Amino acid sequence: MDSDKLLNLATELGCLLAESGAEISRVEESVYRLLRAYQGEAAQVFAIPSCLIVSLKAEDCRPTPRMRRIRSPGTLPRMASAHRS
């Protein structure tokens, strides 16, 4: 599979998992397993509640990273209204 398509797929998977409430360790493990299944041992995944970073080596052996902000639509309005009270 093309490394660019694989990175996009893996990043989308991780964001969907995180946005639907999956634990961070589950997000990292799921994305890592997907990358390993198609790309080998050069995959790296780092996730925190608001960000996902995915990296692997492209066909030309250069590292190719992707980063996406994880948004949780229900969290921001509740936080803002809690500060107003």
C-alpha positions in Angstrom: 0.0 0.0 0.0 1.2 3.5 -0.8 2.7 5.1 2.4 0.7 8.3 2.0 -2.6 6.4 1.8 -1.6 4.3 4.7 -0.7 7.3 6.9 -4.0 8.9 6.0 -5.9 5.8 6.9 -4.1 5.2 10.2 -4.5 8.8 11.2 -8.2 8.8 10.5 -8.6 5.5 12.4 -6.8 6.9 15.4 -8.8 10.2 15.4 -12.1 8.3 15.1 -11.2 6.0 18.0 -10.1 8.9 20.2 -13.1 11.0 19.4 -15.5 8.2 20.2 -13.9 7.7 23.7 -11.3 5.0 23.3 -8.5 4.9 25.8 -5.2 6.5 24.5 -3.4 3.2 24.8 -6.0 1.5 22.6 -5.7 4.3 20.0 -1.9 3.9 19.9 -2.0 0.1 19.8 -4.7 0.0 17.1 -2.9 2.5 14.8 0.4 0.8 15.4 -1.0 -2.7 14.5 -2.5 -1.3 11.3 0.8 0.3 10.3 2.8 -2.8 11.1 0.4 -5.0 9.1 1.2 -3.1 6.0 4.5 -1.3 6.4 6.8 -3.3 8.8 8.8 -2.2 11.8 9.4 1.5 10.9 6.0 2.6 12.3 5.7 5.0 15.3 2.6 6.3 17.0 2.2 8.9 19.8 -1.2 9.9 21.1 -2.4 12.3 23.8 -6.0 13.2 24.4 -5.8 16.2 22.0 -3.2 15.1 19.4 -2.2 12.1 17.3 1.2 11.8 15.6 1.9 8.9 13.2 5.1 8.3 11.4 6.6 5.6 9.1 9.4 5.3 6.6 8.3 6.0 3.0 9.5 4.1 0.0 12.5 6.4 -0.3 13.5 5.5 3.4 12.7 9.0 4.7 10.5 9.3 7.8 7.0 10.6 6.9 5.0 12.0 9.8 1.3 12.9 10.1 -0.2 14.9 13.0 -3.9 15.6 13.7 -5.6 17.4 16.4 -8.2 15.3 18.1 -11.4 17.3 18.7 -14.1 16.1 21.1 -17.2 18.1 20.1 -19.0 17.7 23.3 -16.2 18.7 25.6 -15.5 22.3 24.6 -19.0 23.8 25.3 -19.2 22.1 28.7 -15.9 23.4 29.7 -16.8 27.0 28.6 -20.1 26.9 30.4 -18.5 25.5 33.6 -16.2 28.5 33.8 -19.1 30.9 33.5 -20.9 29.6 36.5 
